[in-house]
Amino acid sequence: MRVSQASRNAAFEALEERIVACERCPELRAYCARVAREKKLAHRNDSYWGRPVPAFGNAAARVLLVGLAPGAHGSNRTGRMFTGDASGVWLFRALYRAGFASQATQRDRDDGLTLRDATITAALRCAPPQNKPTPEQLRRCFPYLVEELALMARLRVVIGLGAIGTRAAETALGAAGFALARRHAFAHGAESIARSGAREIVLLSSYHPSRQNTNTGVLTEAMLDAIFARAGELAAEREG
């Protein structure tokens, strides 16, 4: 039986509501709640989200971005993926230049920013201490990413942001029934094709837009622009 896009979107929204209510990692829930109470001096007047962060976007997108995890004072504060910290500044400027975002600036969930044909998610939905999730925490969160992939029937390109995001995307594609000819070798701009019957999804990896990478020149704006330009090309090719 064919499932309508409206039904997939509704199922995707219900999944994200389950993610927000998730309690699979009590230690992460306690950490995020403590950060939300104590706050950072620069955000002392803000109301922190302090819960698991849902994906930003919907099931109709042809491009899916998979990051590492929410930042303690970024997405854990704003409640929206890649919003509220330096990584988000770089990411949304690039998405806007490529036509995937309605505006280049991002502040919080009520800033009017929308995505166009793209959805942003992560390998882990709660902010981990020192931004370093444990293998067990990633394992507990992994089924959510598989469910998201399974609901995105129009998906053509998956972009892994950083090594952990890329590995999570690769493994989730496999769990969702897609097979890669060989293990994806992480490198900026590396591509692999995952197939399930006649359907193909391209796995495209990028350096993460973290301060560590952008402040040192490991990742430049031109390099990030090239990733999203390529994603747009691949999505259009496979749609046609």
C-alpha positions in Angstrom: 0.0 0.0 0.0 1.3 3.4 -1.0 1.8 5.8 1.9 1.1 9.5 1.2 3.6 12.2 1.9 1.2 13.8 4.3 1.1 10.5 6.3 4.9 10.3 6.3 5.2 13.9 7.5 2.7 13.1 10.3 4.7 10.0 11.3 7.9 12.0 11.2 6.4 14.7 13.5 5.2 12.0 15.9 8.7 10.4 15.9 10.3 13.8 16.8 7.8 14.2 19.7 8.9 10.8 21.0 12.5 11.9 20.7 11.8 15.0 22.8 10.3 12.8 25.5 13.1 10.2 25.4 14.7 9.0 28.7 17.0 6.3 27.3 20.1 7.9 28.7 19.4 9.1 32.3 22.9 10.5 32.7 22.4 12.7 29.6 19.0 13.9 30.8 20.5 14.9 34.1 23.4 16.7 32.5 21.2 18.6 30.0 18.9 19.6 32.8 21.8 20.8 35.0 23.2 22.9 32.1 19.7 24.4 31.6 19.5 25.3 35.3 23.0 26.7 35.7 23.2 28.3 32.2 26.2 30.1 30.7 26.8 33.7 31.8 26.3 35.0 28.2 22.8 33.3 28.2 21.8 33.9 31.8 18.5 35.5 30.7 17.6 32.8 28.3 15.1 30.0 28.9 17.0 26.8 28.0 15.3 23.9 26.1 17.2 21.3 28.2 15.6 18.2 26.5 16.5 15.9 23.6 16.6 18.0 20.4 14.3 16.9 17.5 15.3 17.0 13.8 14.8 20.3 12.1 12.8 19.7 8.9 10.4 17.1 7.6 10.1 13.7 5.8 9.7 15.3 2.4 13.2 16.6 2.1 15.6 15.2 -0.5 18.7 16.1 1.6 19.4 15.0 5.1 22.3 16.4 7.3 23.6 14.2 10.1 25.7 16.0 12.8 27.2 14.8 16.0 25.1 16.1 18.9 23.5 19.3 20.3 25.8 21.8 21.9 25.3 22.3 25.6 24.7 26.0 25.2 23.7 25.8 21.5 20.9 23.4 20.6 20.4 22.4 24.2 19.5 26.0 24.8 17.5 26.8 21.7 15.8 23.4 21.0 16.7 23.4 17.3 19.5 21.6 15.6 22.7 23.6 15.0 21.2 26.8 16.4 22.7 29.1 18.9 26.4 28.5 18.5 29.3 29.1 16.1 28.8 25.9 14.2 25.3 26.9 13.4 26.5 30.3 12.2 28.7 28.7 9.6 26.2 26.0 8.7 23.1 28.1 8.1 25.1 30.8 6.1 26.2 28.0 3.8 22.7 26.5 3.6 21.3 29.9 2.7 23.9 30.5 0.0 23.0 27.1 -1.5 19.2 27.7 -1.4 18.5 25.2 1.4 17.6 27.8 4.1 15.3 30.8 4.0 17.8 33.1 5.8 21.4 33.2 6.7 21.0 34.1 10.3 19.8 31.9 13.2 18.9 32.7 16.7 16.3 30.4 18.2 13.2 28.4 17.3 11.1 31.5 16.8 13.4 33.4 14.4 11.5 32.6 11.3 14.2 30.4 9.7 12.9 27.5 7.6 14.6 24.8 5.5 14.0 24.1 1.9 14.3 20.5 0.8 16.6 19.7 3.6 16.4 18.3 7.1 19.0 18.4 9.9 19.4 15.7 12.5 22.2 14.2 14.6 23.7 10.9 15.8 22.9 11.9 19.4 19.9 14.0 20.4 21.1 15.1 23.9 24.2 17.3 24.6 27.0 15.1 26.0 29.6 16.4 28.4 32.7 17.8 26.6 30.8 17.1 23.4 32.0 13.5 23.6 29.2 10.9 23.5 30.0 7.3 24.6 29.5 4.4 22.3 26.6 3.2 24.5 24.8 6.6 24.2 25.2 6.6 20.5 23.8 3.0 20.3 20.7 3.9 22.4 19.9 6.9 20.1 20.7 5.1 16.8 17.2 3.7 16.2 15.8 7.2 15.9 18.0 7.9 13.0 17.0 4.7 11.2 13.4 5.6 11.7 13.9 9.0 10.2 15.6 7.5 7.2 12.9 5.0 6.7 10.2 7.7 6.6 12.1 9.9 4.1 10.9 8.3 0.8 12.2 11.2 -1.3 15.6 11.2 0.2 18.4 11.4 -2.3 21.5 12.7 -0.4 22.7 12.1 3.2 25.5 14.5 4.3 27.6 13.3 7.3 29.0 16.3 9.2 32.2 15.0 10.8 33.4 11.5 11.2 30.9 10.5 13.9 27.9 11.9 11.9 29.1 10.2 8.8 29.6 6.8 10.4 26.1 7.1 12.0 24.6 7.9 8.6 26.4 5.0 6.9 25.3 2.5 9.6 21.7 3.8 9.6 21.5 3.5 5.8 22.5 -0.1 6.2 19.9 -0.7 8.9 17.3 0.9 6.7 18.0 -1.6 3.9 20.6 0.2 1.8 23.9 -1.4 0.9 27.1 0.3 0.0 29.6 -1.5 -2.3 32.4 -0.8 0.2 32.9 1.0 3.5 32.7 4.8 3.1 36.1 6.3 3.6 35.6 9.6 5.6 37.1 12.6 3.9 35.8 16.0 3.0 33.7 15.6 -0.2 33.9 11.8 -0.3 30.9 10.1 -1.9 29.5 6.6 -1.8 26.3 5.2 -3.3 23.9 3.2 -1.2 21.4 1.1 -3.0 18.1 -0.6 -2.1 16.6 -2.2 -5.2 16.3 0.5 -7.9 16.6 3.3 -5.4 19.9 5.1 -4.7 21.0 7.4 -2.0 24.4 9.2 -2.1 26.3 9.4 1.2 28.4 12.6 1.1 30.8 13.5 3.9 32.0 16.9 5.1 34.2 18.2 7.8 32.2 19.4 10.8 31.7 23.2 11.0 33.1 23.3 14.5 35.3 26.1 15.8 38.2 23.7 15.8 37.9 23.3 12.1 36.7 26.7 11.0 39.2 28.7 13.2 42.1 26.7 11.9 41.2 26.8 8.2 40.7 23.0 8.1 37.2 23.9 6.8 36.6 27.1 4.8 33.4 28.6 3.6 34.3 27.7 0.0 34.7 24.0 1.1 31.4 24.0 2.8 29.7 25.7 -0.2 31.1 23.0 -2.4 29.4 20.3 -0.3 26.0 21.9 -0.6 26.3 22.7 -4.2 27.2 19.1 -4.9 24.2 17.9 -2.7 21.9 20.1 -4.8 23.2 18.6 -8.0 22.9 15.0 -6.7 19.4 15.6 -5.4 18.2 17.0 -8.7 19.9 14.2 -10.8 18.2 11.5 -8.8 14.8 13.2 -8.7 14.8 13.4 -12.4 
